[in-house]
């Protein structure tokens, strides 16, 4: 967020956060009502809410690094986090209950969350990002609790992918 203009930062910060989505209780329901009304009156596709519209400033590319967990070595995490990145990414891969089935035995959910939390703590302006894969047998409640745990660790961005069996 550090490279975005102030008005864009304000829109993002005033938009719903992950907990709002998890709970279904959006902080500013007026925004969503306005978007639905626009769709109904214009008959078109639902437009992106204003807080979601972000543009990379002209001439500025964001630098993202997808990192390993460094086997829990937080000093290594700190070195990368302070290296000038805009986005520190490390994927937790799946919900905690399915970690042993999906990941290398040397990796685990708690260690991955610790990595993400530490990166954010040593460089608060950094965008922290992770991903989980869906379609491996996880239950909805496991996904919600995973999302909650990630938000509690100050993760800014979560991408959800779908596993398609061959």
C-alpha positions, 0 to 999 in steps of 0.5 A, a space after each residue: 500500500 505504501 506506493 499507492 496515492 493517499 486517496 486509494 489507500 483511504 478507499 482500501 482502508 475504508 472497505 470491508 476487511 476479511 473478517 467482514 467477509 467471513 462474518 457476512 457483516 459488511 461494515 459499510 453496507 451502503 457501498 454494497 447497496 449502491 452497487 446493487 442499485 447501479 446494477 439494477 438501474 443500468 442492467 449491466 454487470 455488477 461494478 467493482 466497489 470503489 474501495 477495490 479499484 486500485 491502480 498501480 501508479 504509472 511507472 511503478 511496478 510492485 515487487 512481489 516475492 513468493 518465499 519458502 518458510 525457511 524452515 521457520 528461520 525468522 531471521 531469513 524471513 526478516 532479511 527478505 521482508 526488509 529487502 525492498 519488496 512491496 508484497 511478501 507472499 508465502 502460501 499456506 496451501 490448505 487448511 490445517 487439518 489437511 496439511 499432512 496430506 498435502 505438504 512436505 512433512 517439514 512444513 506446517 500451517 503454524 510455521 507458515 502463519 508465523 512466517 507471514 506474521 513475522 514478515 508483517 511485524 518487521 515491515 508493517 507497510 509490506 503487503 502480506 499475501 498467501 494462498 490456499 487450495 480448495 477442493 481437497 476435502 476441506 469443510 466450510 468451517 475449516 476454511 472460515 477458521 483458516 481465514 480467521 487465523 490468517 487475518 489474525 496474523 495480519 495477512 492482507 491478501 488471500 487467494 483461493 484456488 481450486 484443485 481439479 483432479 486429473 
